[in-house]
């Protein structure tokens, strides 16, 4: 028994040793989580919200280095803080959410770039964070991505029914006893986590695409919300496969290739309408 | 938000006591008193911006009143039908699925309630494809699936054509009788409503007057608000014959009389004696 386990572990290690396999595993993890969550982003019309959150991620990276913690942790923390702040600012009257998103996104991006440039002691691969660096993903990071994606999916399944109910109509859900505030908050946290995960694959600039495009492409094939969430995950995984293949075969940048593949799926889905 | 107070009396379903609502320090509504008892239809009328919806939302616990208290009977089940339901076209959802979102009724019960509201034909239609009148029926069905003691209807015939409006009111009335539920309703449609209402509360940022429809329709403040023509038409409509008594000559339904508002203007108090 021990021997079998060890053999399997060795096999896993050998496979993970191949950078392309690691990249694929990382991309699949992200696609599995971002697809279903992205469906909610689409239904709740939060594409720009996701975009704004992802722009704050660079600040998280910089703070992570500054404080000597994992950049991923820094990102998750900063993005969550930004999500909560946006929720609070949205209650302040006078400016539309649209404007607030523009302010928070670009304000945070600017500060992030400044802090990054001030970090003399470490060299941050800025391009890697902005446009993704999936091909350089390490074994440990793959574990983290799968752990994170697993957590997001498990939480989303648990939240599914109330979240769907309040997405359709928040007031009816509230009268029917759904704790609207708490469920929305939990959704924000999951969104922040997915931004932190997806950043590794497609980079800060393209994070929203992993949320929105597979879900949008899944729409025309789906008759129920659940089907759309699953289809979004499948399309995301296929996009990762095609993107990585294109990157390998034609030496195109991996992150953008994945996003381009997803966009192609969306274009094809239009034919079905 | 603190939980709503609970009423001890079995008969009283929901009561707003001296409720005021303000946004950004601007008072929308002040000193409103409304009570809904078992099997009673209470209608809130008033011009746009009178605070009707705000009062309803405060009574439902959707917003926190800035003053006053809302009391509900212990274990009260409320079926709420909002003004409108707008869901993103990207969310694939049939009418049937929408009905099963809140409670989890079996298919048999769902179809039975759909039949009760006369919308069996659209059970499997996408929610986005149903007409205005059908949507109101669907929302009514969702409210009924909760086996409510109280139906709260915010402009239930909005976006419905004239014949559809009359049908919808007939339906609401028959449901009320059949299920013996209390109804709290917001309405613009004075004529139809008046005939089917036990107690009318006329709002214009405060309670102008309240009482039996006939009494209210002759109240000076009501006449000032809606005009002489409307008022006289209503008086006729409510009773189907020309009435000889004036306001003092009194209200037939005594249950509505003691539910009359304490916050009524002096004039109102005088009128009711």
Interface residues (C-beta under 8 A of the other chain):
Chain A: X42 X43 X44 X45 X93 X161 X164 X165 X167 X168 X169 X171 X172 X173 X174 X175 X176 X215 X216 X219 X222 X223 X224 X225 X227 X228
Chain B: X24 X57 X60 X61 X62 X78 X80 X82 X85 X87 X88 X90 X91 X92 X93 X94 X97 X98 X101 X102 X103 X139 X142 X146 X152
